[in-house]
């Protein structure tokens, strides 16, 4: 699986977008985007030991 977040700037943008999407209604594209962002952020944190 290729990393979706490739830089610190993308990581920070993902955090901001996660905040914007928090509380998205279930079964919507926004909720799916939120779930993917959370996974991407966790992968970044694991790789960079944050």
N, CA, C and O atoms as CSV, one atom per row, in Angstrom:
chain,resi,resn,atom,element,x,y,z
A,1,UNK,N,N,0.846,-1.188,0.000
A,1,UNK,CA,C,0.000,0.000,0.000
A,1,UNK,C,C,0.885,1.244,0.000
A,1,UNK,O,O,1.803,1.361,0.811
A,2,UNK,N,N,0.609,2.148,-0.894
A,2,UNK,CA,C,1.374,3.382,-1.001
A,2,UNK,C,C,0.886,4.394,0.045
A,2,UNK,O,O,-0.310,4.520,0.305
A,3,UNK,N,N,1.834,5.095,0.622
A,3,UNK,CA,C,1.489,6.114,1.614
A,3,UNK,C,C,0.710,7.243,0.946
A,3,UNK,O,O,1.103,7.737,-0.111
A,4,UNK,N,N,-0.381,7.642,1.560
A,4,UNK,CA,C,-1.188,8.739,1.027
A,4,UNK,C,C,-0.678,10.082,1.515
A,4,UNK,O,O,-0.807,11.088,0.817
A,5,UNK,N,N,-0.105,10.106,2.700
A,5,UNK,CA,C,0.472,11.341,3.237
A,5,UNK,C,C,1.977,11.231,3.038
A,5,UNK,O,O,2.621,10.307,3.536
A,6,UNK,N,N,2.525,12.191,2.299
A,6,UNK,CA,C,3.937,12.090,1.919
A,6,UNK,C,C,4.817,13.188,2.490
A,6,UNK,O,O,6.022,13.201,2.240
A,7,UNK,N,N,4.245,14.102,3.246
A,7,UNK,CA,C,5.057,15.193,3.808
A,7,UNK,C,C,4.417,15.702,5.093
A,7,UNK,O,O,3.261,15.406,5.395
A,8,UNK,N,N,5.187,16.464,5.830
A,8,UNK,CA,C,4.676,17.075,7.057
A,8,UNK,C,C,3.508,18.008,6.742
A,8,UNK,O,O,2.527,18.058,7.484
A,9,UNK,N,N,3.620,18.744,5.640
A,9,UNK,CA,C,2.544,19.666,5.258
A,9,UNK,C,C,1.259,18.900,4.943
A,9,UNK,O,O,0.173,19.334,5.328
A,10,UNK,N,N,1.369,17.775,4.253
A,10,UNK,CA,C,0.184,16.959,3.962
A,10,UNK,C,C,-0.397,16.376,5.241
A,10,UNK,O,O,-1.615,16.278,5.388
A,11,UNK,N,N,0.471,15.992,6.162
A,11,UNK,CA,C,0.022,15.480,7.454
A,11,UNK,C,C,-0.789,16.544,8.203
A,11,UNK,O,O,-1.867,16.261,8.725
A,12,UNK,N,N,-0.266,17.753,8.248
A,12,UNK,CA,C,-0.959,18.838,8.937
A,12,UNK,C,C,-2.283,19.177,8.254
A,12,UNK,O,O,-3.274,19.461,8.927
A,13,UNK,N,N,-2.301,19.150,6.933
A,13,UNK,CA,C,-3.547,19.391,6.200
A,13,UNK,C,C,-4.555,18.287,6.485
A,13,UNK,O,O,-5.753,18.550,6.591
A,14,UNK,N,N,-4.080,17.064,6.607
A,14,UNK,CA,C,-4.972,15.942,6.920
A,14,UNK,C,C,-5.582,16.105,8.306
A,14,UNK,O,O,-6.754,15.789,8.511
A,15,UNK,N,N,-4.797,16.594,9.249
A,15,UNK,CA,C,-5.325,16.833,10.597
A,15,UNK,C,C,-6.431,17.887,10.564
A,15,UNK,O,O,-7.471,17.725,11.203
A,16,UNK,N,N,-6.200,18.962,9.818
A,16,UNK,CA,C,-7.210,20.018,9.705
A,16,UNK,C,C,-8.479,19.488,9.052
A,16,UNK,O,O,-9.587,19.767,9.510
A,17,UNK,N,N,-8.309,18.720,7.976
A,17,UNK,CA,C,-9.478,18.173,7.269
A,17,UNK,C,C,-10.228,17.188,8.160
A,17,UNK,O,O,-11.456,17.115,8.105
A,18,UNK,N,N,-9.504,16.436,8.973
A,18,UNK,CA,C,-10.139,15.504,9.907
A,18,UNK,C,C,-11.047,16.263,10.863
A,18,UNK,O,O,-12.169,15.836,11.137
A,19,UNK,N,N,-10.560,17.383,11.363
A,19,UNK,CA,C,-11.369,18.204,12.264
A,19,UNK,C,C,-12.632,18.705,11.564
A,19,UNK,O,O,-13.713,18.718,12.154
A,20,UNK,N,N,-12.487,19.115,10.300
A,20,UNK,CA,C,-13.633,19.619,9.533
A,20,UNK,C,C,-14.685,18.534,9.314
A,20,UNK,O,O,-15.884,18.813,9.319
A,21,UNK,N,N,-14.233,17.308,9.123
A,21,UNK,CA,C,-15.153,16.214,8.803
A,21,UNK,C,C,-15.714,15.506,10.038
A,21,UNK,O,O,-16.651,14.715,9.934
A,22,UNK,N,N,-15.139,15.792,11.199
A,22,UNK,CA,C,-15.615,15.137,12.414
A,22,UNK,C,C,-17.104,15.407,12.603
A,22,UNK,O,O,-17.560,16.548,12.533
A,23,UNK,N,N,-17.844,14.340,12.842
A,23,UNK,CA,C,-19.290,14.451,13.013
A,23,UNK,C,C,-20.060,14.268,11.717
A,23,UNK,O,O,-21.271,14.484,11.674
A,24,UNK,N,N,-19.362,13.870,10.658
A,24,UNK,CA,C,-20.042,13.645,9.373
A,24,UNK,C,C,-21.119,12.579,9.544
A,24,UNK,O,O,-20.925,11.611,10.280
A,25,UNK,N,N,-22.253,12.754,8.869
A,25,UNK,CA,C,-23.328,11.753,8.972
A,25,UNK,C,C,-22.862,10.389,8.470
A,25,UNK,O,O,-22.018,10.288,7.580
A,26,UNK,N,N,-23.433,9.348,9.065
A,26,UNK,CA,C,-23.094,7.980,8.673
A,26,UNK,C,C,-23.449,7.713,7.221
A,26,UNK,O,O,-24.392,8.279,6.668
A,27,UNK,N,N,-22.655,6.828,6.621
A,27,UNK,CA,C,-22.896,6.360,5.255
A,27,UNK,C,C,-22.906,7.480,4.223
A,27,UNK,O,O,-23.705,7.469,3.287
A,28,UNK,N,N,-22.012,8.444,4.401
A,28,UNK,CA,C,-21.886,9.536,3.435
A,28,UNK,C,C,-20.453,9.546,2.904
A,28,UNK,O,O,-19.552,8.980,3.522
A,29,UNK,N,N,-20.251,10.184,1.772
A,29,UNK,CA,C,-18.871,10.307,1.271
A,29,UNK,C,C,-17.959,11.013,2.275
A,29,UNK,O,O,-16.770,10.706,2.364
A,30,UNK,N,N,-18.513,11.942,3.016
A,30,UNK,CA,C,-17.721,12.666,4.010
A,30,UNK,C,C,-17.257,11.728,5.122
A,30,UNK,O,O,-16.117,11.814,5.580
A,31,UNK,N,N,-18.141,10.838,5.551
A,31,UNK,CA,C,-17.747,9.890,6.590
A,31,UNK,C,C,-16.666,8.951,6.066
A,31,UNK,O,O,-15.707,8.653,6.778
A,32,UNK,N,N,-16.811,8.489,4.846
A,32,UNK,CA,C,-15.789,7.611,4.264
A,32,UNK,C,C,-14.453,8.342,4.141
A,32,UNK,O,O,-13.401,7.754,4.390
A,33,UNK,N,N,-14.487,9.610,3.761
A,33,UNK,CA,C,-13.259,10.404,3.674
A,33,UNK,C,C,-12.626,10.560,5.060
A,33,UNK,O,O,-11.406,10.480,5.203
A,34,UNK,N,N,-13.452,10.781,6.064
A,34,UNK,CA,C,-12.963,10.913,7.435
A,34,UNK,C,C,-12.266,9.628,7.885
A,34,UNK,O,O,-11.173,9.678,8.449
A,35,UNK,N,N,-12.883,8.505,7.641
A,35,UNK,CA,C,-12.293,7.223,8.030
A,35,UNK,C,C,-10.947,7.030,7.342
A,35,UNK,O,O,-9.980,6.612,7.980
A,36,UNK,N,N,-10.874,7.330,6.054
A,36,UNK,CA,C,-9.620,7.177,5.325
A,36,UNK,C,C,-8.557,8.124,5.872
A,36,UNK,O,O,-7.399,7.736,6.028
A,37,UNK,N,N,-8.939,9.345,6.159
A,37,UNK,CA,C,-7.979,10.304,6.717
A,37,UNK,C,C,-7.438,9.838,8.062
A,37,UNK,O,O,-6.239,9.942,8.321
A,38,UNK,N,N,-8.304,9.333,8.905
A,38,UNK,CA,C,-7.865,8.849,10.217
A,38,UNK,C,C,-6.855,7.714,10.036
A,38,UNK,O,O,-5.835,7.667,10.724
A,39,UNK,N,N,-7.143,6.817,9.120
A,39,UNK,CA,C,-6.200,5.724,8.856
A,39,UNK,C,C,-4.872,6.261,8.335
A,39,UNK,O,O,-3.808,5.829,8.777
A,40,UNK,N,N,-4.935,7.195,7.404
A,40,UNK,CA,C,-3.718,7.777,6.831
A,40,UNK,C,C,-2.886,8.485,7.896
A,40,UNK,O,O,-1.662,8.357,7.923
A,41,UNK,N,N,-3.553,9.230,8.770
A,41,UNK,CA,C,-2.857,9.934,9.847
A,41,UNK,C,C,-2.185,8.932,10.784
A,41,UNK,O,O,-1.046,9.144,11.201
A,42,UNK,N,N,-2.871,7.856,11.114
A,42,UNK,CA,C,-2.290,6.849,12.006
A,42,UNK,C,C,-1.085,6.171,11.368
A,42,UNK,O,O,-0.103,5.884,12.052
A,43,UNK,N,N,-1.148,5.914,10.071
A,43,UNK,CA,C,-0.003,5.335,9.365
A,43,UNK,C,C,1.176,6.291,9.426
A,43,UNK,O,O,2.301,5.878,9.709
A,44,UNK,N,N,0.921,7.575,9.159
A,44,UNK,CA,C,1.987,8.582,9.216
A,44,UNK,C,C,2.610,8.626,10.611
A,44,UNK,O,O,3.832,8.648,10.757
A,45,UNK,N,N,1.756,8.637,11.628
A,45,UNK,CA,C,2.252,8.719,13.011
A,45,UNK,C,C,3.095,7.498,13.360
A,45,UNK,O,O,4.124,7.616,14.025
A,46,UNK,N,N,2.661,6.338,12.913
A,46,UNK,CA,C,3.409,5.114,13.195
A,46,UNK,C,C,4.771,5.145,12.505
A,46,UNK,O,O,5.787,4.804,13.111
A,47,UNK,N,N,4.789,5.550,11.256
A,47,UNK,CA,C,6.049,5.601,10.510
A,47,UNK,C,C,7.011,6.630,11.084
A,47,UNK,O,O,8.228,6.449,11.026
A,48,UNK,N,N,6.475,7.696,11.633
A,48,UNK,CA,C,7.318,8.776,12.144
A,48,UNK,C,C,7.387,8.811,13.651
A,48,UNK,O,O,7.892,9.766,14.241
A,49,UNK,N,N,6.872,7.756,14.274
A,49,UNK,CA,C,6.919,7.578,15.714
A,49,UNK,C,C,6.411,8.775,16.495
A,49,UNK,O,O,7.055,9.232,17.440
A,50,UNK,N,N,5.258,9.275,16.097
A,50,UNK,CA,C,4.653,10.427,16.792
A,50,UNK,C,C,3.685,9.946,17.851
A,50,UNK,O,O,3.075,10.759,18.544
